[in-house]
Amino acid sequence: MTSDTRAGDVTEGVSTPTLDVLRELRALADHSPGRARRETWSYLRELGGRDDRAALSSLFGAGTEPVGLDGRLEGLIVGTLFGIPEAVLANQLMKIDPTWRGKSFDQASGTGLNRLSPIARIAMPVVTAGYLGLRKKDGEMEGFHFDFATDTGLIEPKVTVCALDYGVPRYRNPGVRTFPIRHTRDEIVQLTPGVYLGRALLLKGRPAPRLIAYFALRHPVGGAL
């Protein structure tokens, strides 16, 4: 782990079980980065399994500005969706097929897209009221493009994030009630090298953005996806 990764580390001097784990993982990354990546991912799975949003918020606040967001990253929905009426049905469907598999980033252009399971080819045109931006590639479906750049988080904890903008007109992302991705913003921080925690914010419907989900991304350990 580089000194840049440590910069702005708000875990320093603060002790909670969640932040203690993060400190241990970052220390592990100094000499065993692959193991740290795997154990960070396992810890996020554990928090998601018990839907521990307080711990996830604490981790997010201790995150640092992401480095290395480039190429194909594996994705994980951490916990359940919440804060929107559609979450109940969506959570049930995700138990059958999580659908979302991750994101791909092109750091040079500041653009990216989402990768989904093949079932999205059938389900998404129905859910998104005719969105035609999905394309098949390497056994997955790709679509829901975004631009990304460094910014400050819109809600607490307001740390430095990589912000994903789905509202770019040329992408023609859907804004329908069942899938309002055009009106969402993803914010991502780095936990340990190669592992990132994200949160999805809904920008429409209330005076202030509201948090509706947490997700994680990671570079594959020891090879490509």
C-alpha positions as CSV (number, residue, x, y, z in Angstrom):
1,M,0.0,0.0,0.0
2,T,1.4,3.4,-1.0
3,S,1.5,6.5,1.1
4,D,-1.2,8.0,-1.1
5,T,-3.6,5.2,0.0
6,R,-3.0,6.2,3.6
7,A,-3.6,10.0,2.9
8,G,-6.7,11.3,4.6
9,D,-7.2,8.0,6.5
10,V,-9.9,8.9,9.0
11,T,-9.5,5.6,10.8
12,E,-6.4,7.0,12.5
13,G,-7.0,7.6,16.2
14,V,-10.6,6.2,16.0
15,S,-11.4,2.8,17.3
16,T,-14.6,0.8,16.4
17,P,-14.7,-2.9,15.6
18,T,-15.3,-2.0,11.9
19,L,-12.5,0.4,11.6
20,D,-10.2,-1.9,13.5
21,V,-10.8,-4.5,10.9
22,L,-10.1,-2.0,8.1
23,R,-6.8,-1.0,9.8
24,E,-5.8,-4.7,10.0
25,L,-6.6,-5.2,6.3
26,R,-4.6,-2.2,5.2
27,A,-1.7,-3.3,7.3
28,L,-2.0,-6.8,5.7
29,A,-1.9,-5.2,2.2
30,D,1.6,-3.8,2.9
31,H,3.1,-7.3,2.7
32,S,0.3,-9.5,1.3
33,P,-1.8,-7.5,-1.1
34,G,-3.5,-10.5,-2.7
35,R,-4.6,-11.9,0.7
36,A,-5.7,-8.5,1.8
37,R,-7.9,-8.2,-1.3
38,R,-9.5,-11.5,-0.7
39,E,-10.1,-10.9,3.0
40,T,-11.5,-7.4,2.4
41,W,-14.0,-8.9,-0.1
42,S,-14.9,-11.6,2.5
43,Y,-15.5,-9.0,5.1
44,L,-17.8,-7.0,2.8
45,R,-19.7,-10.3,2.1
46,E,-20.1,-10.8,5.8
47,L,-21.4,-7.2,6.4
48,G,-23.8,-7.7,3.4
49,G,-25.0,-11.0,4.8
50,R,-26.3,-9.2,7.9
51,D,-27.2,-6.0,6.1
52,D,-25.1,-4.0,8.5
53,R,-25.6,-0.5,7.0
54,A,-24.0,1.3,10.0
55,A,-20.8,-0.6,9.5
56,L,-20.9,0.0,5.8
57,S,-21.3,3.8,6.3
58,S,-18.4,3.7,8.7
59,L,-16.2,1.9,6.2
60,F,-17.3,4.4,3.5
61,G,-16.3,7.3,5.6
62,A,-12.9,5.7,6.1
63,G,-12.4,5.2,2.4
64,T,-9.9,7.0,0.3
65,E,-9.9,8.4,-3.2
66,P,-9.9,5.4,-5.6
67,V,-6.8,4.6,-7.6
68,G,-6.6,2.0,-10.4
69,L,-10.3,2.2,-11.5
70,D,-9.6,0.8,-15.0
71,G,-10.6,-2.3,-16.8
72,R,-13.1,-5.0,-15.8
73,L,-13.9,-5.2,-12.1
74,E,-16.0,-7.8,-10.4
75,G,-19.1,-6.5,-8.6
76,L,-21.1,-7.4,-5.5
77,I,-24.3,-6.0,-4.2
78,V,-23.6,-5.6,-0.4
79,G,-26.7,-6.2,1.5
80,T,-30.2,-5.4,0.2
81,L,-31.6,-2.5,-1.8
82,F,-33.7,-0.1,0.4
83,G,-35.4,3.3,0.4
84,I,-37.5,2.8,-2.7
85,P,-40.8,0.9,-3.1
86,E,-39.3,-1.3,-5.8
87,A,-36.7,-2.7,-3.4
88,V,-38.9,-5.4,-2.1
89,L,-39.4,-7.1,-5.5
90,A,-35.8,-6.4,-6.6
91,N,-34.4,-8.1,-3.5
92,Q,-36.5,-11.2,-4.1
93,L,-35.3,-11.3,-7.8
94,M,-31.7,-10.9,-6.8
95,K,-31.9,-14.1,-4.7
96,I,-32.7,-15.9,-7.9
97,D,-30.1,-14.1,-10.2
98,P,-28.1,-11.1,-8.9
99,T,-28.0,-10.0,-12.6
100,W,-25.4,-7.3,-12.0
101,R,-21.8,-8.6,-12.4
102,G,-19.7,-5.5,-12.2
103,K,-18.4,-2.5,-14.0
104,S,-15.8,-1.7,-16.6
105,F,-13.9,1.5,-16.6
106,D,-11.8,3.3,-19.2
107,Q,-9.7,5.6,-17.2
108,A,-8.3,7.4,-20.3
109,S,-11.7,8.6,-21.4
110,G,-13.4,8.8,-18.0
111,T,-16.2,6.6,-19.2
112,G,-17.5,3.2,-18.2
113,L,-20.4,0.7,-18.3
114,N,-22.2,-2.0,-16.3
115,R,-21.9,-5.7,-16.9
116,L,-24.9,-8.0,-16.3
117,S,-25.8,-11.7,-16.6
118,P,-27.3,-13.0,-19.8
119,I,-30.8,-13.0,-18.3
120,A,-30.7,-9.2,-18.6
121,R,-31.2,-9.5,-22.3
122,I,-34.8,-10.7,-21.6
123,A,-35.6,-8.9,-18.3
124,M,-34.2,-5.4,-18.9
125,P,-36.2,-4.4,-21.9
126,V,-39.3,-5.1,-19.7
127,V,-38.1,-3.4,-16.5
128,T,-36.6,-0.4,-18.4
129,A,-39.5,0.2,-20.7
130,G,-37.6,-0.4,-23.9
131,Y,-34.0,0.6,-23.2
132,L,-32.0,-0.5,-26.2
133,G,-28.5,0.1,-25.0
134,L,-27.6,-3.4,-24.0
135,R,-25.0,-5.3,-26.0
136,K,-23.8,-8.9,-25.7
137,K,-20.0,-9.3,-25.1
138,D,-18.0,-12.2,-23.8
139,G,-21.0,-14.1,-22.4
140,E,-22.4,-11.0,-20.6
141,M,-24.6,-8.1,-21.4
142,E,-23.1,-4.6,-21.3
143,G,-24.9,-1.3,-21.0
144,F,-26.0,1.6,-18.7
145,H,-23.0,3.7,-19.5
146,F,-21.6,6.5,-17.3
147,D,-19.0,9.2,-17.1
148,F,-16.8,9.3,-14.0
149,A,-14.6,11.8,-12.2
150,T,-13.3,12.7,-8.8
151,D,-15.8,14.7,-6.6
152,T,-17.0,15.1,-3.0
153,G,-19.8,12.9,-1.7
154,L,-23.2,14.4,-1.8
155,I,-24.3,12.9,1.6
156,E,-22.6,12.1,4.8
157,P,-19.9,11.0,5.1
158,K,-18.8,13.6,2.6
159,V,-15.4,12.2,1.6
160,T,-13.6,12.3,-1.7
161,V,-15.1,9.8,-4.1
162,C,-15.1,8.7,-7.7
163,A,-18.6,9.8,-8.9
164,L,-20.4,8.1,-11.7
165,D,-22.8,10.2,-13.8
166,Y,-25.6,8.2,-15.6
167,G,-27.5,11.3,-16.7
168,V,-25.3,12.1,-19.7
169,P,-27.8,12.6,-22.6
170,R,-25.9,10.6,-25.2
171,Y,-26.2,7.4,-23.2
172,R,-30.0,7.5,-23.2
173,N,-30.2,5.7,-19.9
174,P,-33.7,4.9,-18.6
175,G,-35.3,7.1,-16.0
176,V,-38.5,5.1,-15.5
177,R,-39.8,4.5,-12.0
178,T,-38.9,0.8,-12.2
179,F,-35.3,1.5,-13.1
180,P,-34.4,5.2,-12.7
181,I,-30.7,4.8,-13.4
182,R,-30.6,8.2,-15.2
183,H,-31.5,9.8,-11.9
184,T,-28.9,7.9,-9.8
185,R,-25.3,8.6,-8.9
186,D,-22.8,6.1,-7.8
187,E,-20.0,7.1,-5.4
188,I,-17.0,4.9,-4.9
189,V,-14.1,4.9,-2.4
190,Q,-11.1,2.6,-2.0
191,L,-10.9,0.4,1.1
192,T,-7.7,-1.5,0.4
193,P,-5.7,-1.6,-2.9
194,G,-7.9,-3.2,-5.6
195,V,-11.1,-3.3,-3.5
196,Y,-13.7,-0.5,-3.5
197,L,-16.9,0.2,-1.7
198,G,-19.7,2.1,-3.5
199,R,-23.0,3.6,-2.7
200,A,-25.9,4.3,-5.0
201,L,-27.8,7.6,-4.5
202,L,-31.2,8.4,-6.0
203,L,-31.3,12.1,-7.0
204,K,-35.0,12.4,-7.9
205,G,-38.1,12.5,-5.8
206,R,-37.0,14.2,-2.7
207,P,-35.2,17.5,-1.9
208,A,-31.9,15.7,-1.0
209,P,-30.3,12.7,-2.5
210,R,-31.1,9.4,-0.7
211,L,-29.0,6.3,-0.3
212,I,-30.6,3.2,-1.8
213,A,-27.8,0.6,-1.9
214,Y,-24.2,-0.4,-1.2
215,F,-22.0,-2.3,-3.6
216,A,-18.4,-3.5,-3.9
217,L,-15.9,-3.8,-6.7
218,R,-12.6,-5.5,-7.0
219,H,-9.8,-6.3,-9.4
220,P,-9.5,-10.0,-9.8
221,V,-6.8,-11.7,-7.8
222,G,-4.3,-13.5,-9.9
223,G,-5.8,-13.0,-13.3
224,A,-8.6,-11.5,-15.5
225,L,-12.2,-12.0,-14.9
